[in-house]
């Protein structure tokens, strides 16, 4: 993924904080065993546990043979995105039609080493961690190997532990443009109020508060 200096996360804490506000749902990309064929893509929830991603998938999923042969895979998450039209990005004093459109978005990509988990207790550990992540209010029975309802369902899934090798994070919100430009686009997003516009405006304002003027920020850094 192309990441300009002004699009980069200011620290790992930034992408971790952003990810915590999402549904932790992404696309797992695995190289196809047949090189001439497209990569295998799997939409899935995942749990970030320290330096590891935890996933479970149905046993019949066709991805398993490709995963078992893979030394590295990528899991990608995208959110808080919006199309920014031409006339919002015209240079100050110039005609609106001279602007160039763009997309705003946040994206995190994890490159990982996969380990398939078939041990029943290992699968219980993954499910327990995921329930704690996605359903912290509880209101479910404990996941145990020999107890219903989960015990009898364990053979129908396989677990996946993805050891994170590196993380690429991008926050594309025109941070290299003047403060006034970013404030104007944020206002336009709030006014349009379509799709994820409000969330995008919030991300742009958050980055603006953290970075301010890009040239000054770069010199300080």
C-alpha positions as CSV (number, residue, x, y, z in Angstrom):
1,X,0.0,0.0,0.0
2,X,1.3,3.4,-0.9
3,X,1.8,5.5,2.2
4,X,3.0,9.1,1.9
5,X,4.7,10.6,4.9
6,X,1.6,12.8,5.7
7,X,-0.7,9.7,5.5
8,X,1.3,7.6,7.9
9,X,0.1,6.8,11.4
10,X,1.8,9.1,13.9
11,X,2.5,6.0,16.1
12,X,1.4,2.4,16.5
13,X,-1.0,3.7,19.2
14,X,-2.9,5.6,16.6
15,X,-3.8,2.6,14.5
16,X,-4.5,0.5,17.6
17,X,-6.9,3.2,18.9
18,X,-8.6,3.4,15.5
19,X,-8.9,-0.4,15.2
20,X,-10.5,-0.5,18.7
21,X,-13.4,1.7,17.4
22,X,-14.1,-0.6,14.4
23,X,-15.9,-4.0,14.2
24,X,-12.5,-5.7,13.6
25,X,-13.8,-7.0,10.3
26,X,-11.4,-7.4,7.4
27,X,-10.4,-9.3,4.3
28,X,-7.9,-12.2,4.7
29,X,-5.8,-12.5,1.5
30,X,-4.0,-15.8,0.9
31,X,-1.8,-16.7,-2.1
32,X,-3.5,-19.2,-4.4
33,X,-1.8,-22.6,-4.7
34,X,-2.2,-22.1,-8.5
35,X,0.0,-19.1,-9.3
36,X,-2.0,-18.2,-12.4
37,X,-5.2,-17.9,-10.3
38,X,-6.3,-14.9,-8.2
39,X,-5.5,-14.8,-4.5
40,X,-8.1,-16.3,-2.2
41,X,-10.0,-13.6,-0.2
42,X,-12.0,-14.3,3.0
43,X,-14.1,-11.7,4.8
44,X,-13.9,-12.3,8.5
45,X,-14.0,-10.9,12.0
46,X,-10.7,-11.1,13.9
47,X,-9.4,-10.4,17.4
48,X,-6.1,-8.5,18.0
49,X,-4.4,-10.2,20.9
50,X,-1.1,-8.5,21.6
51,X,1.0,-9.3,18.5
52,X,-1.4,-11.9,17.1
53,X,-4.7,-12.0,15.2
54,X,-7.2,-14.7,16.2
55,X,-9.7,-16.0,13.6
56,X,-12.0,-19.0,13.2
57,X,-13.5,-20.2,10.0
58,X,-15.8,-23.1,9.0
59,X,-14.0,-26.3,8.2
60,X,-15.5,-26.5,4.6
61,X,-14.0,-23.1,3.7
62,X,-11.9,-23.6,0.6
63,X,-9.1,-21.3,2.0
64,X,-7.6,-24.0,4.2
65,X,-5.4,-25.8,1.6
66,X,-4.0,-22.4,0.6
67,X,-3.4,-21.3,4.2
68,X,-1.6,-24.5,5.0
69,X,0.9,-23.8,2.2
70,X,1.3,-20.1,2.9
71,X,4.3,-18.7,4.8
72,X,2.7,-15.2,4.9
73,X,-0.8,-13.8,4.5
74,X,-2.3,-10.4,4.7
75,X,-5.4,-9.2,6.6
76,X,-6.6,-5.8,5.5
77,X,-9.1,-3.5,7.2
78,X,-10.6,-0.3,5.6
79,X,-13.0,2.2,7.2
80,X,-14.0,5.8,7.6
81,X,-14.0,6.3,3.8
82,X,-15.6,8.9,1.5
83,X,-15.4,10.2,-2.0
84,X,-14.2,13.8,-2.1
85,X,-15.5,15.6,-5.2
86,X,-13.5,17.9,-7.5
87,X,-15.1,21.1,-6.4
88,X,-14.2,20.6,-2.7
89,X,-10.5,20.4,-3.5
90,X,-10.0,23.4,-5.8
91,X,-7.1,25.6,-4.9
92,X,-7.9,28.8,-3.0
93,X,-8.9,31.5,-5.5
94,X,-9.2,29.1,-8.4
95,X,-12.3,27.8,-10.2
96,X,-14.1,24.9,-8.6
97,X,-13.9,22.8,-11.7
98,X,-10.1,22.8,-11.5
99,X,-10.1,20.7,-8.4
100,X,-9.0,17.0,-8.4
101,X,-11.1,14.4,-6.7
102,X,-9.7,11.9,-4.1
103,X,-10.8,9.3,-1.6
104,X,-10.4,9.7,2.1
105,X,-10.0,6.5,4.2
106,X,-8.3,4.8,7.1
107,X,-6.6,1.4,6.3
108,X,-4.6,-1.1,8.3
109,X,-2.9,-4.1,6.7
110,X,-1.3,-6.9,8.8
111,X,1.3,-9.1,7.2
112,X,1.2,-12.3,9.2
113,X,2.6,-15.9,9.6
114,X,-0.4,-18.3,9.8
115,X,-0.8,-21.3,12.1
116,X,-3.8,-23.5,11.7
117,X,-5.3,-24.7,15.0
118,X,-7.2,-28.0,15.1
119,X,-6.6,-28.9,18.7
120,X,-10.0,-28.7,20.5
121,X,-8.7,-26.7,23.4
122,X,-6.8,-24.4,21.1
123,X,-10.0,-23.7,19.3
124,X,-11.8,-23.1,22.6
125,X,-9.1,-20.6,23.5
126,X,-9.6,-18.7,20.3
127,X,-13.4,-18.6,20.7
128,X,-13.2,-17.5,24.3
129,X,-10.9,-14.6,23.3
130,X,-13.2,-13.6,20.5
131,X,-16.3,-13.7,22.7
132,X,-14.5,-11.5,25.3
133,X,-13.6,-9.1,22.5
134,X,-16.9,-8.8,20.6
135,X,-19.3,-9.6,23.5
136,X,-17.7,-8.1,26.6
137,X,-21.2,-8.0,28.3
138,X,-21.1,-11.8,28.5
139,X,-24.6,-13.4,28.4
140,X,-23.2,-16.6,27.0
141,X,-22.2,-19.9,28.4
142,X,-18.5,-20.8,28.8
143,X,-16.8,-22.4,25.8
144,X,-15.7,-25.8,26.8
145,X,-14.5,-28.8,24.8
146,X,-17.1,-31.3,26.2
147,X,-20.0,-29.0,27.0
148,X,-22.9,-27.8,24.9
149,X,-23.6,-25.9,22.8
150,X,-20.0,-25.1,21.7
151,X,-18.4,-28.5,22.4
152,X,-20.4,-30.4,19.7
153,X,-19.7,-27.6,17.2
154,X,-15.9,-27.5,17.5
155,X,-15.3,-30.2,14.9
156,X,-17.1,-28.0,12.3
157,X,-14.5,-25.1,12.6
158,X,-10.8,-24.6,12.5
159,X,-8.9,-21.9,14.3
160,X,-6.2,-19.6,12.9
161,X,-3.5,-17.7,14.7
162,X,-1.8,-15.0,12.7
163,X,1.5,-13.9,14.1
164,X,1.9,-10.3,13.0
165,X,5.2,-9.7,11.1
166,X,4.6,-6.1,10.2
167,X,1.8,-3.5,10.1
168,X,1.1,-0.9,7.5
169,X,-1.3,1.9,8.6
170,X,-2.6,4.8,6.5
171,X,-4.9,7.7,7.3
172,X,-5.6,9.5,4.1
173,X,-7.3,12.8,4.9
174,X,-5.3,15.5,3.0
175,X,-3.0,16.2,5.9
176,X,-0.5,17.8,3.6
177,X,-3.0,20.5,2.6
178,X,-3.4,23.8,4.4
179,X,-5.4,23.8,7.7
180,X,-8.1,26.0,6.2
181,X,-8.6,23.5,3.3
182,X,-9.0,20.6,5.7
183,X,-11.5,22.5,7.9
184,X,-13.5,23.5,4.8
185,X,-13.7,19.8,3.6
186,X,-14.7,18.6,7.0
187,X,-17.5,21.1,7.0
188,X,-18.5,20.0,3.5
189,X,-18.6,16.4,4.7
190,X,-20.8,17.2,7.7
191,X,-23.1,19.1,5.5
192,X,-23.4,16.3,2.9
193,X,-23.9,13.8,5.6
194,X,-24.0,10.7,3.4
195,X,-22.7,7.3,4.2
196,X,-19.7,7.6,6.5
197,X,-19.3,11.3,6.0
198,X,-19.6,12.2,9.7
199,X,-17.0,9.6,10.7
200,X,-14.7,10.8,7.9
201,X,-15.0,14.4,9.1
202,X,-14.2,13.3,12.7
203,X,-11.1,11.5,11.5
204,X,-9.9,14.5,9.5
205,X,-10.5,16.7,12.5
206,X,-8.7,14.3,14.8
207,X,-5.7,14.2,12.5
208,X,-5.8,18.0,12.2
209,X,-5.7,18.4,16.0
210,X,-2.7,15.9,16.2
211,X,-0.7,17.2,13.2
212,X,-1.8,20.8,12.6
213,X,0.3,22.3,9.7
214,X,2.1,19.4,8.0
215,X,5.3,21.2,7.3
216,X,5.6,22.4,10.9
217,X,4.8,18.9,12.2
218,X,7.4,17.3,9.9
219,X,10.1,19.7,11.2
220,X,9.1,18.9,14.8
221,X,9.2,15.2,14.2
